[in-house]
Amino acid sequence: MKINNPYSLKGKTILITGASSGIGQSIAILCASQGAKLLLIGRDRDRLEKTKDLCENKSMHEFLSVDLLSFEENKVRVYSFLTDHAPIYGLVHAAGISPTIPFKILKEKQLLEAFNLNVFSVIYLIQAISKVSIRSSEGMSIVLISSVMSEVGEKGKSLYSMTKSSLVALSKSLALEYANKGIRLNAISPSVVDTPLSMNSHYRKDENSLNDVLKQHPLGLGMPSDIANAAVFLLSDASRWVTGTNLIVDGGYLAR
Ligand SMILES: NC(=O)c1ccc[n+]([C@@H]2O[C@H](COP(=O)([O-])OP(=O)(O)OC[C@H]3O[C@@H](n4cnc5c(N)ncnc54)[C@H](OP(=O)(O)O)[C@@H]3O)[C@@H](O)[C@H]2O)c1
């Protein structure tokens, strides 16, 4: 008896933000290995080109270099990129920044930057893609890369936590609002994963702080591929009965 691979993404077009680095790049590589056609978004053209080169069937994939902080200014380019490559089946929002700022000195500019990129940009993308003319008739799977900071706090991380818990809240309400259209929404909450973003964290600069972080992860720190495996599950038909969930992928960080 032939068993279909439920993790296959063959014939599915998937848009990935943050595809030029770290977790987004790793998700792109794994999705391509499962047969997906990819639409890659980031700012840095050279690194987007590199992601495309690292993917199987590289001539099949497309990229758009765009600053998601200026979504309104770039709306026409983004919309034509989406319509040119419709129908779109999947969206992964991995673009993000992780500011560490003591609450008492938080400025409006910093609040707006973090919310604009981490949250508002994907709201605009979901509104665009969920239009009948752009989304796949098979339904859709949308995966928002949140963080364990959506579940717990940390000194200096109030702004980051607020943006990441917003993504979890968004996915739950939209999971209900869009279920009858066959659109599923889920979040993934990683703890510390080795990427350029986490390499720049303050705890990397001092051995004692890094040891403290290591002690909080019973299975050690994560690799981008650990998050990619979870994303492929949530994008594929293997998770056809999963929506509105926050999948914690954290090496045991939250088990304490
Ligand atoms: N690494 C971790 O430990 C960790 C843990 C929990 C959650 N996360 C989350 O995982 C996601 C990916 O993080 P990462 O560690 O892979 O970070 P990363 O390596 O720094 O990658 C961040 C990505 O976001 C894109 N990006 C940043 N600003 C942008 C803008 N204004 N417009 C468009 N794209 C922009 C970057 O594109 P360019 O480089 O081309 O500008 C890059 O592709 C983030 O949402 C982060 O919060 C990470």
The ligand as an SDF file (V2000), in Angstrom:
LIG
                    3D

 48 52  0  0  0  0  0  0  0  0999 V2000
   17.2540   33.3460   17.4760 N   0  0  0  0  0  0  0  0  0  0  0  0
   16.5580   33.1910   18.5960 C   0  0  0  0  0  0  0  0  0  0  0  0
   17.0910   32.8260   19.6640 O   0  0  0  0  0  0  0  0  0  0  0  0
   15.0810   33.4160   18.5950 C   0  0  0  0  0  0  0  0  0  0  0  0
   14.3330   32.9750   19.6830 C   0  0  0  0  0  0  0  0  0  0  0  0
   12.9610   33.1810   19.6950 C   0  0  0  0  0  0  0  0  0  0  0  0
   12.3330   33.8100   18.6320 C   0  0  0  0  0  0  0  0  0  0  0  0
   13.1000   34.2350   17.5790 N   0  0  0  0  0  0  0  0  0  0  0  0
   12.3940   34.9140   16.4880 C   0  0  0  0  0  0  0  0  0  0  0  0
   12.6890   34.2650   15.2760 O   0  0  0  0  0  0  0  0  0  0  0  0
   12.6170   35.2020   14.1990 C   0  0  0  0  0  0  0  0  0  0  0  0
   13.8810   35.0770   13.3520 C   0  0  0  0  0  0  0  0  0  0  0  0
   14.9850   35.4020   14.1670 O   0  0  0  0  0  0  0  0  0  0  0  0
   16.4820   35.0110   13.7820 P   0  0  0  0  0  0  0  0  0  0  0  0
   17.1340   34.6260   15.0470 O   0  0  0  0  0  0  0  0  0  0  0  0
   16.4960   34.0990   12.6080 O   0  0  0  0  0  0  0  0  0  0  0  0
   17.0270   36.4690   13.3900 O   0  0  0  0  0  0  0  0  0  0  0  0
   18.0180   36.9890   12.2390 P   0  0  0  0  0  0  0  0  0  0  0  0
   18.9870   35.9410   11.8800 O   0  0  0  0  0  0  0  0  0  0  0  0
   18.4920   38.3120   12.7230 O   0  0  0  0  0  0  0  0  0  0  0  0
   17.0070   37.2210   11.0150 O   0  0  0  0  0  0  0  0  0  0  0  0
   16.0600   38.2420   11.0710 C   0  0  0  0  0  0  0  0  0  0  0  0
   15.3870   38.3490    9.7260 C   0  0  0  0  0  0  0  0  0  0  0  0
   14.4560   39.4350    9.7840 O   0  0  0  0  0  0  0  0  0  0  0  0
   14.6470   40.2510    8.6300 C   0  0  0  0  0  0  0  0  0  0  0  0
   14.3470   41.6440    8.9010 N   0  0  0  0  0  0  0  0  0  0  0  0
   14.8130   42.4030    9.9280 C   0  0  0  0  0  0  0  0  0  0  0  0
   14.3780   43.6680    9.7890 N   0  0  0  0  0  0  0  0  0  0  0  0
   13.6240   43.7030    8.6480 C   0  0  0  0  0  0  0  0  0  0  0  0
   12.9020   44.7110    7.9640 C   0  0  0  0  0  0  0  0  0  0  0  0
   12.8480   45.9670    8.4420 N   0  0  0  0  0  0  0  0  0  0  0  0
   12.2490   44.3920    6.8160 N   0  0  0  0  0  0  0  0  0  0  0  0
   12.3010   43.1340    6.3260 C   0  0  0  0  0  0  0  0  0  0  0  0
   12.9620   42.1250    6.9320 N   0  0  0  0  0  0  0  0  0  0  0  0
   13.6140   42.4130    8.0700 C   0  0  0  0  0  0  0  0  0  0  0  0
   16.1210   40.1200    8.3180 C   0  0  0  0  0  0  0  0  0  0  0  0
   16.3130   40.4910    6.9680 O   0  0  0  0  0  0  0  0  0  0  0  0
   17.6560   41.3170    6.4830 P   0  0  0  0  0  0  0  0  0  0  0  0
   18.7770   40.6970    7.2640 O   0  0  0  0  0  0  0  0  0  0  0  0
   17.6940   41.0310    5.0280 O   0  0  0  0  0  0  0  0  0  0  0  0
   17.4020   42.7060    6.8520 O   0  0  0  0  0  0  0  0  0  0  0  0
   16.3610   38.6440    8.5920 C   0  0  0  0  0  0  0  0  0  0  0  0
   16.0220   37.8790    7.4640 O   0  0  0  0  0  0  0  0  0  0  0  0
   12.4360   36.5790   14.8440 C   0  0  0  0  0  0  0  0  0  0  0  0
   11.0860   36.9430   14.7690 O   0  0  0  0  0  0  0  0  0  0  0  0
   12.8410   36.3540   16.2920 C   0  0  0  0  0  0  0  0  0  0  0  0
   12.1720   37.2140   17.1730 O   0  0  0  0  0  0  0  0  0  0  0  0
   14.4380   34.0590   17.5260 C   0  0  0  0  0  0  0  0  0  0  0  0
  1  2  1  0
  2  3  2  0
  2  4  1  0
  4  5  1  0
  4 48  2  0
  5  6  2  0
  6  7  1  0
  7  8  2  0
  8  9  1  0
  8 48  1  0
  9 10  1  0
  9 46  1  0
 10 11  1  0
 11 12  1  0
 11 44  1  0
 12 13  1  0
 13 14  1  0
 14 15  2  0
 14 16  1  0
 14 17  1  0
 17 18  1  0
 18 19  2  0
 18 20  1  0
 18 21  1  0
 21 22  1  0
 22 23  1  0
 23 24  1  0
 23 42  1  0
 24 25  1  0
 25 26  1  0
 25 36  1  0
 26 27  1  0
 26 35  1  0
 27 28  2  0
 28 29  1  0
 29 30  1  0
 29 35  2  0
 30 31  1  0
 30 32  2  0
 32 33  1  0
 33 34  2  0
 34 35  1  0
 36 37  1  0
 36 42  1  0
 37 38  1  0
 38 39  2  0
 38 40  1  0
 38 41  1  0
 42 43  1  0
 44 45  1  0
 44 46  1  0
 46 47  1  0
M  CHG  2   8   1  16  -1
M  END
$$$$
